[in-house]
Amino acid sequence: MKVFGHPISTCTRKVLTTLNEKNQPYEMVVIDIMKGDQKQAEHMARQPFGVIPAFEDDDGFAMYESRAIIRYLDARLPGTPLSPSDPHARARMEQFISVEQSYFTPGAMKIIYQLYFNKMAGKPADM
């Protein structure tokens, strides 16, 4: 299994955490987002939106979007399930994931970009 991403990326770390929870070996292929590697043709073929991570299974099955990847890995890999089997508990999990994706992450990422990535790029934090 290959994860195409960067260790600094929260979304890449979601996938890596899931693989580690499932005790699954993997290969990490670093996509240097500071150099813009995520926008290069080779990566765009894996992830058409030019972001990270992307994933390739041992059998060549490929996908992108961290939340979809972690659900796939949970369903496919042996070990303790990470998602609840009870329909109500699973619905609450899906609700929380939707809230995180729709309401928390967009605002949090604006702050992260301003305070962290701008600083790394030598730009002022415009807050």
N, CA, C and O atoms as CSV, one atom per row, in Angstrom:
chain,resi,resn,atom,element,x,y,z
A,1,MET,N,N,0.852,-1.175,0.000
A,1,MET,CA,C,0.000,0.000,0.000
A,1,MET,C,C,0.894,1.233,0.000
A,1,MET,O,O,1.923,1.283,0.674
A,2,LYS,N,N,0.466,2.229,-0.780
A,2,LYS,CA,C,1.221,3.473,-0.870
A,2,LYS,C,C,0.323,4.642,-0.486
A,2,LYS,O,O,-0.838,4.719,-0.889
A,3,VAL,N,N,0.889,5.542,0.298
A,3,VAL,CA,C,0.232,6.800,0.616
A,3,VAL,C,C,1.079,7.901,-0.001
A,3,VAL,O,O,2.266,8.030,0.301
A,4,PHE,N,N,0.464,8.688,-0.862
A,4,PHE,CA,C,1.125,9.811,-1.503
A,4,PHE,C,C,0.694,11.065,-0.751
A,4,PHE,O,O,-0.450,11.502,-0.869
A,5,GLY,N,N,1.606,11.638,0.019
A,5,GLY,CA,C,1.243,12.791,0.825
A,5,GLY,C,C,2.468,13.407,1.461
A,5,GLY,O,O,3.595,13.180,1.023
A,6,HIS,N,N,2.236,14.180,2.485
A,6,HIS,CA,C,3.318,14.844,3.209
A,6,HIS,C,C,3.032,14.713,4.700
A,6,HIS,O,O,1.892,14.885,5.130
A,7,PRO,N,N,4.068,14.407,5.498
A,7,PRO,CA,C,3.843,14.203,6.934
A,7,PRO,C,C,3.260,15.409,7.670
A,7,PRO,O,O,2.668,15.251,8.737
A,8,ILE,N,N,3.421,16.608,7.113
A,8,ILE,CA,C,2.888,17.805,7.761
A,8,ILE,C,C,1.378,17.927,7.550
A,8,ILE,O,O,0.706,18.671,8.265
A,9,SER,N,N,0.859,17.209,6.588
A,9,SER,CA,C,-0.552,17.313,6.204
A,9,SER,C,C,-1.465,16.561,7.171
A,9,SER,O,O,-1.279,15.370,7.424
A,10,THR,N,N,-2.442,17.271,7.700
A,10,THR,CA,C,-3.425,16.646,8.582
A,10,THR,C,C,-4.154,15.518,7.872
A,10,THR,O,O,-4.380,14.459,8.458
A,11,CYS,N,N,-4.521,15.734,6.626
A,11,CYS,CA,C,-5.260,14.706,5.890
A,11,CYS,C,C,-4.390,13.481,5.628
A,11,CYS,O,O,-4.881,12.355,5.698
A,12,THR,N,N,-3.112,13.680,5.329
A,12,THR,CA,C,-2.199,12.545,5.178
A,12,THR,C,C,-2.090,11.801,6.495
A,12,THR,O,O,-2.107,10.570,6.516
A,13,ARG,N,N,-1.979,12.533,7.591
A,13,ARG,CA,C,-1.848,11.888,8.903
A,13,ARG,C,C,-3.087,11.084,9.275
A,13,ARG,O,O,-2.974,10.087,9.989
A,14,LYS,N,N,-4.267,11.491,8.810
A,14,LYS,CA,C,-5.472,10.687,9.058
A,14,LYS,C,C,-5.316,9.290,8.464
A,14,LYS,O,O,-5.628,8.285,9.103
A,15,VAL,N,N,-4.827,9.253,7.233
A,15,VAL,CA,C,-4.652,7.968,6.550
A,15,VAL,C,C,-3.568,7.150,7.239
A,15,VAL,O,O,-3.749,5.955,7.470
A,16,LEU,N,N,-2.453,7.774,7.567
A,16,LEU,CA,C,-1.366,7.068,8.238
A,16,LEU,C,C,-1.806,6.535,9.601
A,16,LEU,O,O,-1.434,5.427,9.986
A,17,THR,N,N,-2.588,7.315,10.320
A,17,THR,CA,C,-3.092,6.872,11.625
A,17,THR,C,C,-3.958,5.638,11.470
A,17,THR,O,O,-3.845,4.695,12.253
A,18,THR,N,N,-4.819,5.635,10.471
A,18,THR,CA,C,-5.681,4.479,10.232
A,18,THR,C,C,-4.849,3.249,9.899
A,18,THR,O,O,-5.099,2.170,10.436
A,19,LEU,N,N,-3.871,3.396,9.027
A,19,LEU,CA,C,-3.003,2.263,8.690
A,19,LEU,C,C,-2.257,1.755,9.921
A,19,LEU,O,O,-2.117,0.546,10.109
A,20,ASN,N,N,-1.784,2.665,10.752
A,20,ASN,CA,C,-1.096,2.250,11.980
A,20,ASN,C,C,-2.046,1.572,12.956
A,20,ASN,O,O,-1.674,0.584,13.589
A,21,GLU,N,N,-3.254,2.080,13.089
A,21,GLU,CA,C,-4.247,1.451,13.970
A,21,GLU,C,C,-4.560,0.030,13.520
A,21,GLU,O,O,-4.832,-0.844,14.343
A,22,LYS,N,N,-4.520,-0.194,12.215
A,22,LYS,CA,C,-4.811,-1.512,11.653
A,22,LYS,C,C,-3.553,-2.372,11.525
A,22,LYS,O,O,-3.607,-3.474,10.980
A,23,ASN,N,N,-2.409,-1.865,12.029
A,23,ASN,CA,C,-1.133,-2.581,11.946
A,23,ASN,C,C,-0.795,-2.997,10.519
A,23,ASN,O,O,-0.313,-4.105,10.284
A,24,GLN,N,N,-1.047,-2.115,9.586
A,24,GLN,CA,C,-0.841,-2.388,8.171
A,24,GLN,C,C,0.433,-1.711,7.685
A,24,GLN,O,O,0.561,-0.494,7.817
A,25,PRO,N,N,1.386,-2.469,7.121
A,25,PRO,CA,C,2.568,-1.821,6.550
A,25,PRO,C,C,2.190,-1.016,5.311
A,25,PRO,O,O,1.240,-1.353,4.604
A,26,TYR,N,N,2.934,0.033,5.062
A,26,TYR,CA,C,2.656,0.898,3.918
A,26,TYR,C,C,3.939,1.587,3.487
A,26,TYR,O,O,4.922,1.633,4.226
A,27,GLU,N,N,3.906,2.112,2.298
A,27,GLU,CA,C,5.001,2.924,1.791
A,27,GLU,C,C,4.516,4.368,1.731
A,27,GLU,O,O,3.461,4.654,1.165
A,28,MET,N,N,5.282,5.261,2.311
A,28,MET,CA,C,4.964,6.682,2.270
A,28,MET,C,C,5.744,7.309,1.121
A,28,MET,O,O,6.975,7.287,1.118
A,29,VAL,N,N,5.037,7.861,0.155
A,29,VAL,CA,C,5.659,8.558,-0.967
A,29,VAL,C,C,5.443,10.052,-0.708
A,29,VAL,O,O,4.321,10.550,-0.806
A,30,VAL,N,N,6.517,10.752,-0.381
A,30,VAL,CA,C,6.404,12.155,-0.001
A,30,VAL,C,C,6.158,13.013,-1.242
A,30,VAL,O,O,6.916,12.981,-2.213
A,31,ILE,N,N,5.086,13.769,-1.172
A,31,ILE,CA,C,4.749,14.778,-2.173
A,31,ILE,C,C,5.091,16.109,-1.521
A,31,ILE,O,O,4.422,16.529,-0.576
A,32,ASP,N,N,6.115,16.766,-2.013
A,32,ASP,CA,C,6.612,17.986,-1.373
A,32,ASP,C,C,5.694,19.164,-1.708
A,32,ASP,O,O,5.829,19.802,-2.752
A,33,ILE,N,N,4.769,19.430,-0.803
A,33,ILE,CA,C,3.796,20.496,-1.033
A,33,ILE,C,C,4.437,21.876,-0.987
A,33,ILE,O,O,3.879,22.828,-1.532
A,34,MET,N,N,5.592,22.002,-0.350
A,34,MET,CA,C,6.274,23.294,-0.307
A,34,MET,C,C,6.886,23.640,-1.670
A,34,MET,O,O,7.117,24.810,-1.978
A,35,LYS,N,N,7.140,22.628,-2.465
A,35,LYS,CA,C,7.688,22.831,-3.812
A,35,LYS,C,C,6.603,22.762,-4.884
A,35,LYS,O,O,6.884,22.958,-6.066
A,36,GLY,N,N,5.371,22.485,-4.477
A,36,GLY,CA,C,4.276,22.420,-5.434
A,36,GLY,C,C,4.151,21.096,-6.160
A,36,GLY,O,O,3.508,21.024,-7.208
A,37,ASP,N,N,4.763,20.034,-5.614
A,37,ASP,CA,C,4.704,18.725,-6.273
A,37,ASP,C,C,3.278,18.208,-6.440
A,37,ASP,O,O,3.013,17.403,-7.333
A,38,GLN,N,N,2.372,18.655,-5.602
A,38,GLN,CA,C,0.983,18.194,-5.689
A,38,GLN,C,C,0.284,18.704,-6.950
A,38,GLN,O,O,-0.770,18.191,-7.325
A,39,LYS,N,N,0.861,19.701,-7.600
A,39,LYS,CA,C,0.280,20.260,-8.825
A,39,LYS,C,C,0.956,19.737,-10.093
A,39,LYS,O,O,0.587,20.125,-11.201
A,40,GLN,N,N,1.944,18.858,-9.929
A,40,GLN,CA,C,2.636,18.281,-11.077
A,40,GLN,C,C,1.773,17.194,-11.717
A,40,GLN,O,O,0.957,16.559,-11.048
A,41,ALA,N,N,1.964,16.992,-13.013
A,41,ALA,CA,C,1.130,16.063,-13.788
A,41,ALA,C,C,1.084,14.665,-13.182
A,41,ALA,O,O,0.025,14.038,-13.156
A,42,GLU,N,N,2.213,14.171,-12.697
A,42,GLU,CA,C,2.246,12.816,-12.132
A,42,GLU,C,C,1.287,12.677,-10.951
A,42,GLU,O,O,0.567,11.685,-10.836
A,43,HIS,N,N,1.287,13.679,-10.079
A,43,HIS,CA,C,0.376,13.610,-8.937
A,43,HIS,C,C,-1.056,13.940,-9.347
A,43,HIS,O,O,-1.999,13.338,-8.833
A,44,MET,N,N,-1.228,14.878,-10.253
A,44,MET,CA,C,-2.580,15.232,-10.708
A,44,MET,C,C,-3.280,14.025,-11.345
A,44,MET,O,O,-4.509,13.946,-11.327
A,45,ALA,N,N,-2.516,13.097,-11.900
A,45,ALA,CA,C,-3.105,11.869,-12.439
A,45,ALA,C,C,-3.689,11.009,-11.322
A,45,ALA,O,O,-4.643,10.262,-11.543
A,46,ARG,N,N,-3.115,11.115,-10.116
A,46,ARG,CA,C,-3.617,10.368,-8.949
A,46,ARG,C,C,-4.714,11.130,-8.223
A,46,ARG,O,O,-5.651,10.528,-7.700
A,47,GLN,N,N,-4.599,12.448,-8.190
A,47,GLN,CA,C,-5.498,13.295,-7.408
A,47,GLN,C,C,-5.838,14.510,-8.269
A,47,GLN,O,O,-5.073,15.475,-8.297
A,48,PRO,N,N,-6.966,14.480,-8.967
A,48,PRO,CA,C,-7.260,15.515,-9.963
A,48,PRO,C,C,-7.445,16.926,-9.410
A,48,PRO,O,O,-7.466,17.883,-10.184
A,49,PHE,N,N,-7.580,17.083,-8.098
A,49,PHE,CA,C,-7.721,18.408,-7.509
A,49,PHE,C,C,-6.376,18.979,-7.063
A,49,PHE,O,O,-6.305,20.115,-6.594
A,50,GLY,N,N,-5.307,18.188,-7.210
A,50,GLY,CA,C,-3.965,18.670,-6.906
A,50,GLY,C,C,-3.697,18.905,-5.443
A,50,GLY,O,O,-2.985,19.839,-5.076
A,51,VAL,N,N,-4.273,18.049,-4.595
A,51,VAL,CA,C,-4.024,18.122,-3.157
A,51,VAL,C,C,-3.583,16.743,-2.674
A,51,VAL,O,O,-3.493,15.799,-3.458
A,52,ILE,N,N,-3.317,16.641,-1.410
A,52,ILE,CA,C,-2.897,15.365,-0.828
A,52,ILE,C,C,-3.848,14.987,0.292
A,52,ILE,O,O,-4.492,15.853,0.884
A,53,PRO,N,N,-3.941,13.695,0.584
A,53,PRO,CA,C,-3.200,12.561,0.056
A,53,PRO,C,C,-3.919,11.884,-1.108
A,53,PRO,O,O,-5.053,12.206,-1.461
A,54,ALA,N,N,-3.190,10.928,-1.681
A,54,ALA,CA,C,-3.758,9.953,-2.605
A,54,ALA,C,C,-3.299,8.599,-2.092
A,54,ALA,O,O,-2.359,8.511,-1.302
A,55,PHE,N,N,-3.954,7.559,-2.537
A,55,PHE,CA,C,-3.709,6.231,-1.988
A,55,PHE,C,C,-3.746,5.200,-3.098
A,55,PHE,O,O,-4.541,5.300,-4.031
A,56,GLU,N,N,-2.871,4.201,-2.985
A,56,GLU,CA,C,-2.900,3.062,-3.899
A,56,GLU,C,C,-2.768,1.778,-3.097
A,56,GLU,O,O,-1.820,1.604,-2.331
A,57,ASP,N,N,-3.720,0.893,-3.281
A,57,ASP,CA,C,-3.749,-0.400,-2.601
A,57,ASP,C,C,-2.762,-1.361,-3.266
A,57,ASP,O,O,-2.275,-1.093,-4.365
A,58,ASP,N,N,-2.474,-2.460,-2.610
A,58,ASP,CA,C,-1.553,-3.457,-3.153
A,58,ASP,C,C,-2.017,-4.022,-4.487
A,58,ASP,O,O,-1.193,-4.438,-5.302
A,59,ASP,N,N,-3.316,-4.042,-4.717
A,59,ASP,CA,C,-3.838,-4.599,-5.966
A,59,ASP,C,C,-4.015,-3.540,-7.056
A,59,ASP,O,O,-4.600,-3.818,-8.103
A,60,GLY,N,N,-3.507,-2.322,-6.812
A,60,GLY,CA,C,-3.581,-1.255,-7.811
A,60,GLY,C,C,-4.805,-0.366,-7.691
A,60,GLY,O,O,-4.923,0.624,-8.413
A,61,PHE,N,N,-5.719,-0.704,-6.790
A,61,PHE,CA,C,-6.893,0.144,-6.563
A,61,PHE,C,C,-6.411,1.481,-6.013
A,61,PHE,O,O,-5.681,1.520,-5.022
A,62,ALA,N,N,-6.814,2.569,-6.646
A,62,ALA,CA,C,-6.357,3.895,-6.241
A,62,ALA,C,C,-7.545,4.772,-5.914
A,62,ALA,O,O,-8.616,4.643,-6.506
A,63,MET,N,N,-7.341,5.668,-4.961
A,63,MET,CA,C,-8.382,6.623,-4.596
A,63,MET,C,C,-7.753,7.830,-3.929
A,63,MET,O,O,-6.563,7.842,-3.612
A,64,TYR,N,N,-8.582,8.849,-3.722
A,64,TYR,CA,C,-8.146,10.062,-3.039
A,64,TYR,C,C,-9.273,10.503,-2.116
A,64,TYR,O,O,-10.355,9.917,-2.120
A,65,GLU,N,N,-9.016,11.522,-1.337
A,65,GLU,CA,C,-9.889,12.071,-0.295
A,65,GLU,C,C,-9.722,11.263,0.993
A,65,GLU,O,O,-10.153,10.114,1.087
A,66,SER,N,N,-9.093,11.886,1.966
A,66,SER,CA,C,-8.688,11.194,3.190
A,66,SER,C,C,-9.846,10.521,3.921
A,66,SER,O,O,-9.697,9.397,4.400
A,67,ARG,N,N,-10.975,11.175,4.014
A,67,ARG,CA,C,-12.091,10.574,4.752
A,67,ARG,C,C,-12.605,9.320,4.051
A,67,ARG,O,O,-12.978,8.347,4.707
A,68,ALA,N,N,-12.623,9.342,2.728
A,68,ALA,CA,C,-13.028,8.153,1.966
A,68,ALA,C,C,-11.983,7.051,2.107
A,68,ALA,O,O,-12.328,5.878,2.253
A,69,ILE,N,N,-10.708,7.427,2.063
A,69,ILE,CA,C,-9.634,6.439,2.195
A,69,ILE,C,C,-9.713,5.746,3.547
A,69,ILE,O,O,-9.597,4.522,3.615
A,70,ILE,N,N,-9.908,6.500,4.623
A,70,ILE,CA,C,-9.912,5.859,5.945
A,70,ILE,C,C,-11.130,4.959,6.126
A,70,ILE,O,O,-11.039,3.935,6.803
A,71,ARG,N,N,-12.255,5.317,5.542
A,71,ARG,CA,C,-13.418,4.424,5.619
A,71,ARG,C,C,-13.156,3.132,4.841
A,71,ARG,O,O,-13.506,2.041,5.292
A,72,TYR,N,N,-12.538,3.273,3.669
A,72,TYR,CA,C,-12.184,2.105,2.864
A,72,TYR,C,C,-11.234,1.202,3.638
A,72,TYR,O,O,-11.455,-0.006,3.726
A,73,LEU,N,N,-10.177,1.784,4.199
A,73,LEU,CA,C,-9.195,0.990,4.939
A,73,LEU,C,C,-9.834,0.286,6.131
A,73,LEU,O,O,-9.520,-0.872,6.406
A,74,ASP,N,N,-10.713,0.960,6.828
A,74,ASP,CA,C,-11.382,0.341,7.970
A,74,ASP,C,C,-12.211,-0.857,7.528
A,74,ASP,O,O,-12.225,-1.889,8.199
A,75,ALA,N,N,-12.896,-0.722,6.410
A,75,ALA,CA,C,-13.739,-1.818,5.915
A,75,ALA,C,C,-12.898,-2.957,5.333
A,75,ALA,O,O,-13.270,-4.123,5.462
A,76,ARG,N,N,-11.796,-2.641,4.710
A,76,ARG,CA,C,-11.010,-3.643,3.997
A,76,ARG,C,C,-10.022,-4.404,4.871
A,76,ARG,O,O,-9.821,-5.602,4.670
A,77,LEU,N,N,-9.410,-3.742,5.824
A,77,LEU,CA,C,-8.314,-4.345,6.582
A,77,LEU,C,C,-8.811,-5.109,7.801
A,77,LEU,O,O,-9.810,-4.737,8.416
A,78,PRO,N,N,-8.103,-6.183,8.143
A,78,PRO,CA,C,-8.472,-6.922,9.351
A,78,PRO,C,C,-8.148,-6.113,10.604
A,78,PRO,O,O,-7.503,-5.066,10.550
A,79,GLY,N,N,-8.612,-6.632,11.713
A,79,GLY,CA,C,-8.348,-5.977,12.988
A,79,GLY,C,C,-9.616,-5.374,13.555
A,79,GLY,O,O,-10.697,-5.490,12.977
A,80,THR,N,N,-9.461,-4.737,14.682
A,80,THR,CA,C,-10.590,-4.119,15.353
A,80,THR,C,C,-11.208,-3.045,14.466
A,80,THR,O,O,-10.501,-2.152,13.999
A,81,PRO,N,N,-12.514,-3.117,14.227
A,81,PRO,CA,C,-13.164,-2.065,13.427
A,81,PRO,C,C,-13.034,-0.709,14.112
A,81,PRO,O,O,-13.145,-0.602,15.333
A,82,LEU,N,N,-12.801,0.309,13.315
A,82,LEU,CA,C,-12.696,1.667,13.841
A,82,LEU,C,C,-14.027,2.407,13.769
A,82,LEU,O,O,-14.205,3.446,14.405
A,83,SER,N,N,-14.956,1.866,12.995
A,83,SER,CA,C,-16.290,2.461,12.855
A,83,SER,C,C,-17.293,1.604,13.615
A,83,SER,O,O,-17.192,0.377,13.605
A,84,PRO,N,N,-18.254,2.234,14.270
A,84,PRO,CA,C,-19.253,1.472,15.020
A,84,PRO,C,C,-20.159,0.655,14.093
A,84,PRO,O,O,-20.457,1.072,12.974
A,85,SER,N,N,-20.582,-0.489,14.567
A,85,SER,CA,C,-21.525,-1.308,13.788
A,85,SER,C,C,-22.975,-0.950,14.105
A,85,SER,O,O,-23.860,-1.146,13.272
A,86,ASP,N,N,-23.223,-0.425,15.307
A,86,ASP,CA,C,-24.578,-0.007,15.669
A,86,ASP,C,C,-25.004,1.152,14.769
A,86,ASP,O,O,-24.269,2.132,14.652
A,87,PRO,N,N,-26.170,1.065,14.133
A,87,PRO,CA,C,-26.603,2.114,13.194
A,87,PRO,C,C,-26.674,3.513,13.815
A,87,PRO,O,O,-26.316,4.496,13.165
A,88,HIS,N,N,-27.133,3.607,15.067
A,88,HIS,CA,C,-27.209,4.928,15.699
A,88,HIS,C,C,-25.820,5.495,15.973
A,88,HIS,O,O,-25.558,6.674,15.732
A,89,ALA,N,N,-24.944,4.648,16.475
A,89,ALA,CA,C,-23.578,5.102,16.747
A,89,ALA,C,C,-22.857,5.473,15.449
A,89,ALA,O,O,-22.115,6.454,15.398
A,90,ARG,N,N,-23.086,4.677,14.406
A,90,ARG,CA,C,-22.462,4.995,13.116
A,90,ARG,C,C,-23.011,6.305,12.551
A,90,ARG,O,O,-22.264,7.100,11.980
A,91,ALA,N,N,-24.310,6.526,12.709
A,91,ALA,CA,C,-24.913,7.778,12.242
A,91,ALA,C,C,-24.304,8.970,12.973
A,91,ALA,O,O,-24.043,10.001,12.353
A,92,ARG,N,N,-24.075,8.847,14.265
A,92,ARG,CA,C,-23.438,9.938,15.027
A,92,ARG,C,C,-22.005,10.161,14.554
A,92,ARG,O,O,-21.550,11.302,14.464
A,93,MET,N,N,-21.291,9.075,14.253
A,93,MET,CA,C,-19.938,9.200,13.723
A,93,MET,C,C,-19.968,9.964,12.398
A,93,MET,O,O,-19.187,10.894,12.197
A,94,GLU,N,N,-20.863,9.572,11.503
A,94,GLU,CA,C,-20.976,10.241,10.203
A,94,GLU,C,C,-21.383,11.710,10.376
A,94,GLU,O,O,-20.910,12.581,9.646
A,95,GLN,N,N,-22.251,11.971,11.335
A,95,GLN,CA,C,-22.659,13.347,11.613
A,95,GLN,C,C,-21.460,14.177,12.054
A,95,GLN,O,O,-21.258,15.292,11.573
A,96,PHE,N,N,-20.668,13.629,12.970
A,96,PHE,CA,C,-19.498,14.354,13.455
A,96,PHE,C,C,-18.503,14.595,12.318
A,96,PHE,O,O,-17.949,15.688,12.200
A,97,ILE,N,N,-18.274,13.574,11.476
A,97,ILE,CA,C,-17.358,13.733,10.348
A,97,ILE,C,C,-17.865,14.830,9.415
A,97,ILE,O,O,-17.071,15.619,8.903
A,98,SER,N,N,-19.172,14.887,9.191
A,98,SER,CA,C,-19.741,15.928,8.332
A,98,SER,C,C,-19.564,17.315,8.944
A,98,SER,O,O,-19.248,18.269,8.233
A,99,VAL,N,N,-19.765,17.433,10.245
A,99,VAL,CA,C,-19.572,18.719,10.924
A,99,VAL,C,C,-18.109,19.143,10.816
A,99,VAL,O,O,-17.810,20.294,10.497
A,100,GLU,N,N,-17.210,18.215,11.081
A,100,GLU,CA,C,-15.776,18.517,10.994
A,100,GLU,C,C,-15.415,18.997,9.591
A,100,GLU,O,O,-14.711,19.994,9.433
A,101,GLN,N,N,-15.899,18.287,8.577
A,101,GLN,CA,C,-15.558,18.615,7.198
A,101,GLN,C,C,-16.185,19.936,6.741
A,101,GLN,O,O,-15.544,20.717,6.038
A,102,SER,N,N,-17.414,20.179,7.132
A,102,SER,CA,C,-18.137,21.346,6.630
A,102,SER,C,C,-17.943,22.619,7.438
A,102,SER,O,O,-17.931,23.711,6.872
A,103,TYR,N,N,-17.790,22.497,8.745
A,103,TYR,CA,C,-17.793,23.686,9.600
A,103,TYR,C,C,-16.470,23.951,10.310
A,103,TYR,O,O,-16.068,25.107,10.447
A,104,PHE,N,N,-15.793,22.910,10.759
A,104,PHE,CA,C,-14.571,23.123,11.519
A,104,PHE,C,C,-13.354,23.313,10.620
A,104,PHE,O,O,-12.638,24.307,10.741
A,105,THR,N,N,-13.121,22.367,9.726
A,105,THR,CA,C,-11.898,22.369,8.943
A,105,THR,C,C,-11.720,23.609,8.061
A,105,THR,O,O,-10.614,24.149,8.023
A,106,PRO,N,N,-12.747,24.090,7.351
A,106,PRO,CA,C,-12.503,25.270,6.507
A,106,PRO,C,C,-11.979,26.476,7.295
A,106,PRO,O,O,-11.041,27.137,6.849
A,107,GLY,N,N,-12.558,26.762,8.431
A,107,GLY,CA,C,-12.086,27.887,9.248
A,107,GLY,C,C,-10.728,27.627,9.856
A,107,GLY,O,O,-9.871,28.511,9.881
A,108,ALA,N,N,-10.526,26.413,10.349
A,108,ALA,CA,C,-9.235,26.070,10.951
A,108,ALA,C,C,-8.113,26.153,9.930
A,108,ALA,O,O,-7.016,26.612,10.249
A,109,MET,N,N,-8.377,25.712,8.707
A,109,MET,CA,C,-7.336,25.751,7.680
A,109,MET,C,C,-6.955,27.175,7.303
A,109,MET,O,O,-5.797,27.432,6.974
A,110,LYS,N,N,-7.896,28.096,7.343
A,110,LYS,CA,C,-7.549,29.492,7.072
A,110,LYS,C,C,-6.537,29.995,8.095
A,110,LYS,O,O,-5.570,30.674,7.747
A,111,ILE,N,N,-6.766,29.661,9.338
A,111,ILE,CA,C,-5.842,30.073,10.399
A,111,ILE,C,C,-4.494,29.394,10.226
A,111,ILE,O,O,-3.454,30.040,10.353
A,112,ILE,N,N,-4.499,28.099,9.938
A,112,ILE,CA,C,-3.246,27.356,9.755
A,112,ILE,C,C,-2.444,27.940,8.602
A,112,ILE,O,O,-1.238,28.157,8.727
A,113,TYR,N,N,-3.112,28.197,7.475
A,113,TYR,CA,C,-2.396,28.786,6.334
A,113,TYR,C,C,-1.801,30.134,6.707
A,113,TYR,O,O,-0.647,30.412,6.381
A,114,GLN,N,N,-2.567,30.967,7.380
A,114,GLN,CA,C,-2.077,32.304,7.739
A,114,GLN,C,C,-0.904,32.233,8.707
A,114,GLN,O,O,0.107,32.905,8.506
A,115,LEU,N,N,-1.029,31.429,9.747
A,115,LEU,CA,C,-0.012,31.416,10.792
A,115,LEU,C,C,1.165,30.499,10.487
A,115,LEU,O,O,2.287,30.779,10.908
A,116,TYR,N,N,0.929,29.415,9.767
A,116,TYR,CA,C,1.988,28.426,9.585
A,116,TYR,C,C,2.577,28.460,8.180
A,116,TYR,O,O,3.776,28.691,8.019
A,117,PHE,N,N,1.760,28.236,7.174
A,117,PHE,CA,C,2.288,28.136,5.813
A,117,PHE,C,C,2.814,29.473,5.300
A,117,PHE,O,O,3.834,29.506,4.611
A,118,ASN,N,N,2.143,30.568,5.618
A,118,ASN,CA,C,2.677,31.871,5.210
A,118,ASN,C,C,4.039,32.119,5.858
A,118,ASN,O,O,4.951,32.635,5.212
A,119,LYS,N,N,4.173,31.756,7.115
A,119,LYS,CA,C,5.443,31.930,7.815
A,119,LYS,C,C,6.534,31.091,7.146
A,119,LYS,O,O,7.659,31.558,6.967
A,120,MET,N,N,6.195,29.846,6.778
A,120,MET,CA,C,7.181,28.988,6.115
A,120,MET,C,C,7.593,29.560,4.757
A,120,MET,O,O,8.729,29.381,4.317
A,121,ALA,N,N,6.665,30.244,4.107
A,121,ALA,CA,C,6.944,30.828,2.794
A,121,ALA,C,C,7.553,32.224,2.891
A,121,ALA,O,O,7.841,32.854,1.874
A,122,GLY,N,N,7.751,32.710,4.138
A,122,GLY,CA,C,8.330,34.023,4.342
A,122,GLY,C,C,7.360,35.166,4.157
A,122,GLY,O,O,7.772,36.309,3.961
A,123,LYS,N,N,6.079,34.870,4.216
A,123,LYS,CA,C,5.045,35.894,4.054
A,123,LYS,C,C,4.534,36.286,5.437
A,123,LYS,O,O,4.609,35.492,6.375
A,124,PRO,N,N,4.016,37.506,5.570
A,124,PRO,CA,C,3.448,37.897,6.864
A,124,PRO,C,C,2.128,37.167,7.129
A,124,PRO,O,O,1.413,36.800,6.196
A,125,ALA,N,N,1.821,36.966,8.394
A,125,ALA,CA,C,0.531,36.383,8.779
A,125,ALA,C,C,-0.509,37.476,8.724
A,125,ALA,O,O,-0.529,38.363,9.577
A,126,ASP,N,N,-1.370,37.421,7.733
A,126,ASP,CA,C,-2.419,38.449,7.541
A,126,ASP,C,C,-3.633,38.102,8.368
A,126,ASP,O,O,-4.577,37.499,7.859
A,127,MET,N,N,-3.626,38.466,9.611
A,127,MET,CA,C,-4.765,38.142,10.468
A,127,MET,C,C,-5.458,39.405,10.883
A,127,MET,O,O,-6.449,39.355,11.612
